[in-house]
Amino acid sequence: MVLNWLHHQAFDAGLFTFDGDHGLHVHPEFEPETEFFERTLTQRAGEPVQFPNSATVGEAFLDERNGTLDWW
């Protein structure tokens, strides 16, 4: 999955993730300091994310990763 640099850093930091249906889930204690994260993450929490047809998201990767998140 390809993310822009800011979202990639936030994803790696465990601030958000996706479920098996590509629904966006944001860490419940994440309080963004920028309008960009507010608009692109917290306001969209729970929404399914549309990936390009050419993009693949490894379901096994997401399952393993989400299992490491203490808030999941």
C-alpha positions as CSV (number, residue, x, y, z in Angstrom):
1,M,0.0,0.0,0.0
2,V,1.4,3.4,-0.9
3,L,0.8,6.4,1.3
4,N,2.1,9.9,1.2
5,W,5.0,10.5,3.6
6,L,2.9,12.0,6.4
7,H,0.3,9.3,6.3
8,H,3.0,6.6,6.1
9,Q,4.6,8.0,9.3
10,A,1.3,8.1,11.1
11,F,0.5,4.6,9.9
12,D,3.8,3.3,11.1
13,A,3.3,5.1,14.5
14,G,0.0,3.2,14.9
15,L,-2.2,6.3,14.7
16,F,-4.5,4.7,12.2
17,T,-5.1,1.4,10.4
18,F,-7.6,-0.4,8.2
19,D,-9.9,-3.3,8.8
20,G,-10.5,-6.2,6.4
21,D,-13.1,-4.2,4.5
22,H,-10.7,-1.2,4.2
23,G,-12.5,0.8,6.8
24,L,-10.4,3.5,8.3
25,H,-9.8,3.3,12.1
26,V,-8.0,6.0,14.0
27,H,-6.4,5.6,17.4
28,P,-9.1,6.8,19.9
29,E,-6.6,9.1,21.7
30,F,-5.2,10.7,18.5
31,E,-5.8,14.4,18.5
32,P,-4.3,15.8,15.4
33,E,-2.5,19.2,15.6
34,T,-3.0,19.9,11.9
35,E,-6.1,20.4,9.8
36,F,-4.7,18.0,7.2
37,F,-4.8,15.0,9.7
38,E,-8.1,16.2,11.0
39,R,-9.6,16.2,7.5
40,T,-8.0,13.1,6.2
41,L,-8.1,10.9,9.2
42,T,-10.2,11.8,12.2
43,Q,-13.1,13.1,10.2
44,R,-13.1,10.0,8.0
45,A,-12.8,7.4,10.8
46,G,-15.1,4.5,10.1
47,E,-15.4,5.2,6.4
48,P,-14.3,2.7,3.8
49,V,-11.2,3.8,1.8
50,Q,-11.3,3.3,-1.9
51,F,-7.9,2.0,-3.2
52,P,-7.0,2.2,-6.9
53,N,-7.7,-1.0,-8.8
54,S,-4.0,-1.6,-9.2
55,A,-3.3,-1.3,-5.5
56,T,-3.3,-4.4,-3.3
57,V,-3.5,-4.5,0.5
58,G,-2.2,-7.6,2.1
59,E,-5.0,-8.9,4.4
60,A,-2.5,-11.1,6.3
61,F,-0.3,-8.1,6.8
62,L,-3.2,-6.0,8.1
63,D,-4.3,-8.8,10.4
64,E,-0.8,-9.2,11.8
65,R,-0.2,-5.5,12.2
66,N,-3.6,-4.8,13.8
67,G,-2.8,-7.5,16.3
68,T,0.1,-5.5,17.5
69,L,-2.0,-2.3,18.2
70,D,-2.9,-2.0,21.8
71,W,-6.0,0.1,21.0
72,W,-7.4,-2.3,18.2
